[in-house]
């Protein structure tokens, strides 16, 4: 049975204790809170927002298990599959299945970011991971600015393969988005299309089935309303929600590096009372002094916290 992710799919952060260990008590609070919100359709763990590549294999499995426990089986927990080689990524997927993951979000091989990929290699990666693990897979479209972005034919090829049921699209090139999404819709009508444009939600919200975003950690209620407005083609409502969220968007995602958004997400969760502190793991670093106050003020300005 195909998972239904047509709605909001947050990508939760991984909380740490102050001394840097995975904080499973905090995972229970975060997962139970997100899992109890009507309109949240699943949780994607161990991605960029979840600092997944900064964890050991044992920690990764424990994080999956902990999020599964936190939701009492009410929601599917989807694991980031991030290892570079195809064979080791397939083994990673098998470990995710054993830990309780219901699906996998397959990252491109990281070497492709610098050097690009050979024709057919992405298709082979998805084929091998699915055949080895049986894990239903989400296609991950990287930004157009990277050499790991997939051209339209590669997207169509992967999305036609067994086991691939959804696409997380973060192409971040609106010319490509406007041309390619209607073609993918026409050619792959069963494919669930999810935006991951945390900083471009308004533009992409009218073409998708839902959103798979780190932003879902901190403003799930408003993002669910934004998705509904997009599906209803209600631009004034969607614009109003976008404008309400803009102080938060600027303080979380308009920073020097998109990776800083992960640290900012943790500060925003502190402002919401979900986390006690914003500890991250290297190579992430704390934000500049005063950033926590700026983020909390932005959350208040958006009406998310008082």
TAMOHU-V957249 format. One record per residue. N is the residue number from 1. RES is the residue in one letter. PSI is psi in radians with two decimals (none if undefined). OMEGA is omega as a letter, one per 30 degrees, with the letter a starting at -180 (none if undefined). Layout:
# TAMOHU-V957249
n,res,psi,omega
N,RES,PSI,OMEGA
N,RES,PSI,OMEGA
This chain:
# TAMOHU-V957249
n,res,psi,omega
1,X,2.24,a
2,X,2.37,l
3,X,2.51,l
4,X,1.85,a
5,X,0.41,a
6,X,1.52,a
7,X,-2.53,l
8,X,2.26,l
9,X,1.63,l
10,X,2.63,l
11,X,1.61,a
12,X,2.62,l
13,X,2.85,l
14,X,1.94,l
15,X,2.53,l
16,X,2.71,l
17,X,2.96,a
18,X,-0.40,l
19,X,0.15,l
20,X,0.05,l
21,X,2.73,l
22,X,2.28,a
23,X,1.65,a
24,X,-0.49,l
25,X,-0.72,l
26,X,-0.60,l
27,X,-0.71,l
28,X,-0.71,l
29,X,-0.82,a
30,X,-0.84,a
31,X,-0.70,l
32,X,-0.68,l
33,X,-0.91,a
34,X,-0.70,a
35,X,-0.28,a
36,X,0.07,a
37,X,2.15,l
38,X,2.19,a
39,X,-0.30,l
40,X,2.15,a
41,X,-0.18,l
42,X,2.98,l
43,X,2.31,l
44,X,1.99,a
45,X,2.83,l
46,X,0.44,l
47,X,-2.74,l
48,X,-0.85,l
49,X,-0.50,a
50,X,0.10,l
51,X,0.61,a
52,X,-0.64,a
53,X,-0.06,l
54,X,0.03,a
55,X,2.68,l
56,X,2.91,l
57,X,-0.73,l
58,X,-0.72,l
59,X,-0.71,l
60,X,-0.82,l
61,X,-0.72,a
62,X,-0.62,l
63,X,-0.79,l
64,X,-0.88,a
65,X,-0.69,a
66,X,-0.73,l
67,X,-0.65,l
68,X,-0.79,l
69,X,-0.68,a
70,X,-0.49,a
71,X,0.00,l
72,X,0.59,l
73,X,0.12,a
74,X,-0.48,a
75,X,2.59,l
76,X,2.43,l
77,X,2.17,a
78,X,2.35,a
79,X,2.40,l
80,X,2.28,l
81,X,1.85,a
82,X,-0.20,a
83,X,2.64,a
84,X,-0.87,a
85,X,2.56,a
86,X,-0.77,a
87,X,-0.73,a
88,X,-0.51,l
89,X,-0.65,l
90,X,-0.69,l
91,X,-0.68,l
92,X,-0.72,l
93,X,-0.68,l
94,X,-0.67,l
95,X,-0.66,l
96,X,-0.73,l
97,X,-0.81,a
98,X,-0.59,a
99,X,-0.16,l
100,X,0.12,l
101,X,2.47,a
102,X,-0.30,a
103,X,3.01,l
104,X,2.46,l
105,X,1.95,a
106,X,2.03,l
107,X,2.66,l
108,X,2.72,l
109,X,2.26,a
110,X,-0.45,l
111,X,-0.46,l
112,X,-0.45,l
113,X,-0.63,a
114,X,-0.71,a
115,X,-0.16,a
116,X,3.12,a
117,X,2.68,l
118,X,2.57,l
119,X,2.24,l
120,X,-0.30,a
121,X,-0.75,l
122,X,-0.71,l
123,X,-0.73,l
124,X,-0.66,l
125,X,-0.85,a
126,X,-0.72,l
127,X,-0.85,a
128,X,-0.74,a
129,X,-0.76,a
130,X,-0.77,a
131,X,-0.63,a
132,X,-0.62,a
133,X,-0.45,a
134,X,0.15,a
135,X,2.17,l
136,X,2.48,a
137,X,2.57,l
138,X,2.21,l
139,X,2.31,a
140,X,1.95,l
141,X,2.01,a
142,X,2.88,a
143,X,2.57,l
144,X,-0.42,a
145,X,-0.23,l
146,X,2.82,l
147,X,-0.02,l
148,X,0.12,l
149,X,2.54,a
150,X,2.36,l
151,X,2.97,a
152,X,-0.76,a
153,X,-0.67,l
154,X,-0.71,l
155,X,-0.77,l
156,X,-0.69,l
157,X,-0.88,a
158,X,-0.76,a
159,X,-0.24,l
160,X,-0.14,a
161,X,2.63,l
162,X,2.42,l
163,X,-0.30,a
164,X,2.01,a
165,X,-0.18,a
166,X,2.85,l
167,X,2.26,l
168,X,1.89,a
169,X,2.07,l
170,X,0.74,a
171,X,-0.52,l
172,X,0.61,l
173,X,1.81,a
174,X,-0.41,l
175,X,-0.79,l
176,X,-0.75,a
177,X,-0.89,a
178,X,-0.53,l
179,X,-0.78,a
180,X,-0.64,a
181,X,-0.79,l
182,X,-0.61,l
183,X,-0.78,l
184,X,-0.70,l
185,X,-0.78,a
186,X,-0.75,a
187,X,-0.48,a
188,X,1.19,a
189,X,-0.39,a
190,X,-0.22,a
191,X,2.24,l
192,X,2.16,a
193,X,2.13,a
194,X,2.25,l
195,X,2.56,l
196,X,0.48,a
197,X,1.35,a
198,X,-0.65,a
199,X,-0.05,l
200,X,0.69,a
201,X,-0.68,a
202,X,-0.83,a
203,X,-0.67,a
204,X,-0.15,a
205,X,-0.31,a
206,X,-0.03,a
207,X,0.05,a
208,X,2.90,l
209,X,-0.34,a
210,X,-2.93,a
211,X,2.28,l
212,X,1.69,a
213,X,2.53,l
214,X,-0.54,l
215,X,-0.49,a
216,X,-0.29,l
217,X,-0.72,a
218,X,-0.36,a
219,X,0.86,a
220,X,-0.64,a
221,X,-0.81,a
222,X,-0.63,l
223,X,-0.61,l
224,X,-0.71,l
225,X,-0.62,l
226,X,-0.73,l
227,X,-0.76,l
228,X,-0.75,l
229,X,-0.70,l
230,X,-0.77,l
231,X,-0.54,l
232,X,-0.02,a
233,X,0.62,a
234,X,1.48,a
235,X,-0.78,l
236,X,-0.72,l
237,X,-0.79,l
238,X,-0.72,l
239,X,-0.68,l
240,X,-0.71,l
241,X,-0.74,l
242,X,-0.82,a
243,X,-0.63,l
244,X,-0.67,a
245,X,-0.22,a
246,X,-0.70,l
247,X,-0.64,l
248,X,-0.79,l
249,X,-0.78,a
250,X,-0.69,a
251,X,-0.34,l
252,X,-0.78,a
253,X,-0.13,l
254,X,0.68,l
255,X,-3.11,a
256,X,-0.57,a
257,X,2.45,l
258,X,-0.52,l
259,X,-0.48,l
260,X,-0.38,l
261,X,-0.56,l
262,X,-0.77,l
263,X,-0.74,a
264,X,-0.64,l
265,X,-0.72,a
266,X,-0.68,l
267,X,-0.68,l
268,X,-0.62,l
269,X,-0.54,l
270,X,-0.77,l
271,X,-0.56,l
272,X,-0.15,l
273,X,0.22,a
274,X,-0.76,l
275,X,2.71,l
276,X,-0.40,a
277,X,2.99,a
278,X,0.70,a
279,X,2.33,l
280,X,3.02,a
281,X,2.44,l
282,X,2.44,g
283,X,0.08,l
284,X,2.60,l
285,X,2.75,l
286,X,2.66,l
287,X,2.94,a
288,X,2.69,l
289,X,2.34,l
290,X,-0.20,a
291,X,-0.61,l
292,X,-0.68,l
293,X,-0.75,l
294,X,-0.75,a
295,X,-0.74,l
296,X,-0.70,l
297,X,-0.66,l
298,X,-0.69,l
299,X,-0.64,l
300,X,-0.71,a
301,X,-0.56,l
302,X,-0.05,l
303,X,0.25,a
304,X,-0.65,l
305,X,2.79,l
306,X,none,none
